Amino acid sequence: MSQAAFESPVFDPLRLTAVSLDVQAVQRLGVAGIRARQGSRLRALVQAARARSRLYRELLPAVPPESGGHIELAALPVVSKAQLMQRFDDWVADPAIRQSELQAFMADPQRVGAPFLGRYVVWESSGSSGEQGLFVQDARAMAV
């Protein structure tokens, strides 16, 4: 990866530090605190996915108010890599990302290590499961 990639907004050392401190802090909360943090993170993830992804808006149920915001992980639908790739443009959470443009970007050897759209790390899985996948991660995901 090029030096420019590490100086991009995708690799944010302050965000990485904040995530690291949060991980250390939550360990001190004990089992109940860790479960509460997991629940709040899962709720935030489901809400963001529903708000930003057409595919997940269709697949994920709204969190009912009477649940107190509780979501059972096991109750969420399983989505295969094949399903994600078939509906890539509906799956991604940023409407600026289009599969055709991402593939063209990744096919250019001059762009190896450069952030896509100036803010995303992109990678492709090998396809060992029978389906190759394209994945896009922002600074927050990279910090985690």
Secondary structure, 3 states (H helix, E strand, C coil): CCHHHHCCCCCCHHHHHHHHHHHHHHHCCHHHHHHHHHHHHHHHHHHHHHHHCHHHHHHCCCCCHHHCCCCCHHHCCCCCHHHHHHCHHHHCCCCCCCHHHHHHHHHCHHHCCCCECCCEEEEECCCCCCCCCEEEECHHHHHC
